[in-house]
Amino acid sequence: MMNRWRVAAVFYNSAIHWNLIMTAQTPKKGETWSGRFSEPVSQLVKRYTASVTFDNRLAIFDIEGSLAHAEMLQTQGIISAQDLTDIQRGMAQIRSEITSGQFEWSIDLEDVHMNIESRLTAIVGDAGKRLHTGRSRNDQVATDVRLYLRAAIDDITGLLKALRGALLDLAEKHADTILPGFTHLQVAQPVTFGHHLLAYVEMFGRDMERMTDCRKRVNRLPLGAAALAGTTFPIDRQRVAKALGFDDVCHNSLDAVSDRDFAIEFCAASALVMTHISRLSEELIIWMSPRVGFIDIADRFCTGSSIMPQKKNPDVPELARGKTGRVNGHLVSLLTLMKGQPLAYNKDNQEDKEPLFDTVDTLTDTLRIFADLATGITVKPEAMRAAALQGYATATDLADYLVRKGLPFRNAHEAVAQAVRACAEKGCDLTDLSLEEMRRFSTLIEQDVYSVLTLEGSVAARNHVGGTAPAQVRAAITRARQQNDTK
């Protein structure tokens, strides 16, 4: 029975689609390309090719670009002062309609650009029709996307700064809190929790640098390239660039309309940010597990179970870890989109927006949540310390001690390995061995060895730039705050 209904539903939906194709009307006179065609575009094709359902988020940027273009056209004597006044008046009304939610978007007008132009013409008449002089939708959309992405990068850079600030505050509180550092998820050496958090501060700092560097290549003006070859009108591209806050113009018209490197570069930088978020998420999830118990996360970032009343699940870190794959996928989508395109503009490029927009949305939401999440982390120093006392975390300190006594490092390494083996068989820690037992592995060992084997002694001994000594952690926090304030 279910299969019969499924087949019927497929047939019904297909019939609707074909009915829309067969009953499509003749081209409307107002359509920009209607005079070239002898039959209408079907409703199915309209839905397939239209982008207004997602590119309408470019509306305000489209208006900004159009106003700068119109002002330049008037200055160059291409349109009249009255035309400019009318365009400015019409655009002000359209902006108000859009921001208030009163603007009526039409799929028949295909995209955000034609929707705005059609409404402008309805408001101001022929002046609206003159606005498109000297430009194409090809350079228009490239400009809109760059304006949009520039604003998004500025927002994301601010959110990265906020996340770093929250992590620095937490690191400062725990510059002396000791936990085990791991390699291969095995206890390696003791570090401070503040030092551990500073690793992520460094990662997100590089992310800020990448975003800032990416912005330089985003901030170049394509407008004026027209469809692909430039325009015959005496335009002033530098004037428009200055009006819109671009650093420069794109210097080749073919490249200007077909380039999406800037979007790919942004998605690559975003994928790295999400990778760093995912690594932090993985640790938060592990640390919060009752089997580890290093931290707790505020309830507002967690959920319970529908069946197990005791559960407190770290949903936000888990989702962020999952959404990293989503952002990585968008990067691959854009790379694949561009890999086979000949110059110049192709309709394929309409597919750049949804991956780009979703990357911006995902990254922005994730960073905003994590900046807040970092302030809701409760640290459990006792559990961290207890874990650091397991796994012979100070074994390397004993080897370094023997080297300072004159033993070659490889010999010291072997002596300590034998000592650790003996402790494992005995079920004790290195500090539990008597001095006599210690000297079985090297006669260079003296009573002062025990101060070396403490957790506090271990971290304090690594007192150099980049080391885990509390003094160095505090110095690193000061440097990072200064850098954060200048970025």
Buried (B, 14 or more C-beta within 10 A) or exposed (E): EEEEEEEEEEEEEEEEBEEBBEEBEEBEEEBBEEEEEEEBBBBBEBEEEBBBEBBBBBBBBBBBBBBBBBBBBBBBEBBEEEBBBBBBBBBEBBBEBBEEEEBEBEBBBBBBBBBBBBBBBEBBEEBBEBBBBBBBBBBBBBBBBBBBBBEBBEBBBBBBBBBBBBBBBBBBBBBBBBBBBBEEEEBBBBBBBBBBBBBBBBBBBBBBBBBBEBBEBBBBBBBBBBBBEBBEBEBBBBBBBBBBEBEEBBEBBBBBBBBBBBBBBBBBBBBBBBBBBBBBBBBBBBBBEEEBBBBBBEEEBBEEEEEEEEEBBBEBBBEBBEBBEBBBBBBEBBEEBBEEEEEBBBEEBBBBBBBBBBBBEBBBEBBBBBBBBBEBBEBBBEBBBEBBBEBBBBBBBBBBBBBEBEBEEEEBBBBBEEBBEBBEEEEEBBBEBEEEBBBBBBEBBEEEBBEBBBBEBBBBBBEEEEBBBBEBBBBBBEEBBEBBEEB
